[in-house]
């Protein structure tokens, strides 16, 4: 199963953070990995110029084998500022 991780320029994206996130995601989805071809995880700061509590968006898109993609989105701030 391939894991793609994307962030915008307003969210820290060091290699250590990327590898930690990929390990967490892989662990969470490992039991169903044979049914997935790819997971795409995207983090965005939608209003980087403002200090808002609900401006971060997380999107997880799973691509099951021989099925349409499934997506879940959250606008909750994962850092609880």
C-alpha positions as CSV (number, residue, x, y, z in Angstrom):
1,X,0.0,0.0,0.0
2,X,1.4,3.4,-1.0
3,X,1.0,6.3,1.3
4,X,1.2,9.9,-0.1
5,X,1.5,12.7,2.4
6,X,1.1,16.4,1.4
7,X,1.2,19.6,3.4
8,X,1.1,23.2,2.3
9,X,4.0,25.6,3.0
10,X,2.4,26.9,6.3
11,X,2.7,23.5,8.0
12,X,6.0,22.2,9.2
13,X,7.1,19.3,7.0
14,X,10.5,18.1,8.1
15,X,11.5,14.6,7.0
16,X,11.2,13.4,10.6
17,X,7.6,14.6,10.9
18,X,6.7,13.1,7.5
19,X,8.2,9.7,8.5
20,X,6.4,9.7,11.9
21,X,3.1,10.5,10.3
22,X,3.5,7.8,7.6
23,X,4.3,5.3,10.4
24,X,1.2,6.2,12.3
25,X,-1.0,6.0,9.2
26,X,0.6,2.7,8.1
27,X,0.0,1.2,11.6
28,X,-3.6,2.4,11.6
29,X,-4.4,0.9,8.2
30,X,-2.1,-2.1,8.1
31,X,-4.7,-4.7,8.8
32,X,-6.6,-3.6,5.7
33,X,-3.6,-2.8,3.5
34,X,-4.3,-5.8,1.1
35,X,-7.6,-4.1,0.2
36,X,-6.1,-0.7,-0.5
37,X,-3.8,0.5,-3.3
38,X,-3.1,4.0,-2.0
39,X,-3.8,6.4,0.9
40,X,-3.5,10.1,0.3
41,X,-3.3,12.4,3.4
42,X,-3.4,16.1,2.9
43,X,-2.9,18.9,5.6
44,X,-3.7,22.5,4.7
45,X,-3.8,25.8,6.6
46,X,-6.7,27.5,4.8
47,X,-6.1,31.0,6.2
48,X,-2.5,31.2,7.1
49,X,-2.7,35.0,7.3
50,X,-5.2,34.8,10.2
51,X,-5.0,33.2,13.6
52,X,-8.2,31.1,13.5
53,X,-9.0,27.9,15.4
54,X,-10.8,26.2,12.5
55,X,-8.5,27.0,9.6
56,X,-6.7,23.7,9.3
57,X,-8.1,21.1,7.0
58,X,-7.1,17.4,7.0
59,X,-8.2,15.1,4.2
60,X,-7.8,11.4,4.0
61,X,-8.5,9.7,0.7
62,X,-8.4,5.9,0.6
63,X,-8.3,4.1,-2.7
64,X,-9.7,0.6,-2.3
65,X,-8.9,-2.0,-5.0
66,X,-11.5,-2.1,-7.8
67,X,-13.7,0.5,-6.0
68,X,-14.2,4.3,-6.1
69,X,-12.1,6.3,-3.7
70,X,-13.4,7.2,-0.2
71,X,-12.6,10.5,1.4
72,X,-13.0,12.0,4.9
73,X,-12.3,15.6,5.7
74,X,-12.0,17.5,9.0
75,X,-11.7,21.2,9.7
76,X,-10.8,20.8,13.4
77,X,-7.5,22.1,14.5
78,X,-5.4,19.1,15.2
79,X,-3.1,21.1,17.5
80,X,-5.9,22.4,19.7
81,X,-4.7,26.0,19.7
